[in-house]
Amino acid sequence: MTVAVGILDSGVGEEMSPLVAAGRAFVLDRSGEVASSNDIGDLLGHGAEMARIIIEQAPGCRLIVARVFHHTFTSQPQTVAAGLDWLVDHGARLVNMSFGLGEDRAVLRHSVAHALSAGTILVASAPALGSAVYPASYDDVIAVTGDARCGPGEISDLGGDRADFGTYCGDPDQRKGRPVIAGASIGAAHFSGLAADLLDRQPDLDRQSATAHFRATAMFGEDPRRRRPGLR
């Protein structure tokens, strides 16, 4: 069984076309309604990088791509929600969301609830510092950040105070000049790849079983320097 992984991001490059089972772009039109197209080309490079990381961890997976970031790293909650709904409706078993919106919006919260009720595993990036972000702060979304203690393939169990897990976030030297591809984004993609690989081997796992597996196999526990009382 091949696991379908949803990429809710800025699209992917043409070189990944053989791995893309389906793709759709979403944007608000002039009337404020969500419109869609088949153009999933990545102008920002972020979605392509997240997809590459996931494929490295789970080479057997297939990608379902919803492009919601276009010329900038900003998007409307309605657009993000439409992309998530589309991914779920097209069979994504797991969705990677390497971004964070600053406010809780009902339209996104409802789409997250729809995805979870459909059994889709949702992974979102949670920054190590600063304010809480969404969708990572919604209940039952797996919130992941970068953890400098982790090497490739390693997981830290951060206890859910700010993030549920930390993972490898790449070599900082490799990220110079690329501030938008930050540690939390990379960490979420690494976790999604590891989770997709686990689901490929154990397709009947649900979110609770998958998170229990990663907590049981984590290389590190909570980093007390990351605690932020009152968050999550």
N, C-alpha and C positions, 0 to 999 in steps of 0.2 A: 504493500500500500504506500503510495506517495503522498506525503503530507503537503497540503496547500497552505502556504504562508502568505498572509496579507501584508503588503507594504503600504502604509498610509503615510505618504511623504511627498517628495517633489518629483516623482517619476523615476524612471531608470533609463540607461543608455541603450542604444541599438544593439550593442554587443551582448546584452542579456536577453534579447528577443527569444532565443531558443528555449529559455527557461520560464518565459512568461506564458501562463495558461490563459490569462485574461487581463485586460487593463482598461481603465477609464479615467478621464480627467474631469474634475468638477470645479466650477467657478460661478460666482454670482454674476448674473447679467445686469443690464442697465436698469431693469425693473426691480432688481433685488431678489429675483428668483434664482434658484440653483439650476445652472445649465451644465450639460456634459458633452464630452467629445471623446474621440479615440486617441487623441494626442497625449501620450504618456512620456514624451521625451523630457529628459531632465536638464533644465537650464542652470540649475544650482549645484549639482553634483552631490547633494546630500543623500537623496534617496538611493542613488546608484551605489554610494559608499555603504549605506546600511544594508542594501541587498547583497553586496559583495561579501560583507562580513558574515551575514546569515548563511550564504551559500558555502562559505569556507567551513562553517561548523556543521552544516547539514547539506552535503552535496547532492543528496537524493531528493530534496524537496522541489516543489514547483511554486512559482511566484504568481500571486494575484495582486495587481498593482492599482492603487487608487491615488491619482495625482491631485493633491489639494494645495500645494505650494507651487507657484509659477515663476514669477520674476523676482519675488522677494520672499523672505522667510516669515511672512505674515499671511494669515488666512482667517476667514470668518467662521464662527462656530457652526453655522448652517452648512457650510461647505464641507468642513471636517466631518460633521455628522452624516451628511449624505454619502461621503466616501466610505465611512465605516459601515453604514447600512448596506451599501453595495457590496463590499467585501464579504460581509456575513451572508448576504443573499446568494453570493457566488461561491460559497463553500469554503471560505477560509477557516481553517482549523485553529489557527493562531494568527494574531495581528500584531505587528510591531509598530509602535507609535513613538518614534524618537524625537519628541517635541513636547512642549508644555505651554498651555494657554494660561494666562494669569488669573482668570476668573471662572467660577463655576457658572455654566450656562445650561438652562433647562434642555435645550435641543440636543446638546452633546450628552448630557446626563441620561436622557431618554435613549439615545442611540447606544450608549454603553450598556444600559440595562437590557436592551434588546439583544445585543451581542452576547452578553453573559447568559441570558435565558436560553439562547440557541446553543449554548455549550462552547462558544468560542473562547479561547484563552487569550486575554488581552495583556500585553506587555507595554509599559510606557516608561519614559525616562523621567527621573526625579533628580534635580540638581542637588549637589552636596550642600550648598549654601543658598540663602535667600528665601523668598516666600514659597509657599506651597503652590504647585501647578496642577493643571488638569489636562489629561485624564488620569494622571498617576495618583491623584488624591482621592479618586472615587473608590468606594469599597469594592473589593474583589478584583480590582485591576492590579496586576503584579508590577510594583514600582521598583525600578532598577536604576542604580547609579554606578559611576565608575569607582573602582576601589584600587588604589595603587598597590595594595598588598597582593593582588591577584595576578597570576600569570595567565597565559592563554589556557582556556579550558577550566579555569578555577572559579569558584563561587564563594562569596562570603554571605553569611546569614546576618543581616543587619537588624532583624527583629521587628521591622515594621514601624518604628517610631517616625522615621523620615522616609526610608526606603525599605523594601522587603529584602532585596538582595543587592550585592555589589558584584561586579565582574571586572575582568580585564578591560582596560580602557585605552590600550595602545601606548606606544612610546611617545612621550610629550614632544620629542624632537621631530617626530613624523607629523605632528599637528601644527607646527609653526606656520604662521601665515594662513591658517584655516580655522579661525576662531569659532565659526558656526558649527563645526564638527567637533563638539566638545566631549568631555569624558562621559557624561551621562548618556548622550546619544549613542556613543560607541558601546557603552556598557549594556544598554538595552538591546542593541542589535546582537551583541555577543550572547546575551542570555537567550534571546529569541532563537538564535541558531542552535544553542545547546538544547533548548526545549524542543525545537523541531526535530532534532536528531533523536531525542528521547521518544517523542511521539511516533517517529518512523519505526522505532524498534518495539514500542508498546502502544499501539494505536488506540487502545481502549482507555488510556489514562484520561482523567478529567483534571480540572485546574487544581483541586485539592490534593489529588494524588501526585501530580507533577510538582507542586510546591513542597509537599512532604518529602519527595525524593531529593530535591535540591537542598532542603534544610538538613536532611540526614547525611548528605555527602559534601556539605560545605567545608572548605578548607580553613575558613576563618569565621570567628564569631563577630559580634557587634564591636565596632570601633567607637569607644566612648567619646572621642573627639567630635563625632558626627551627631551626637544627641542634641535634639532641639525640642525641649518639652513643649507640649501643646500642639505639635504638628502631627498630622495623621492620628 
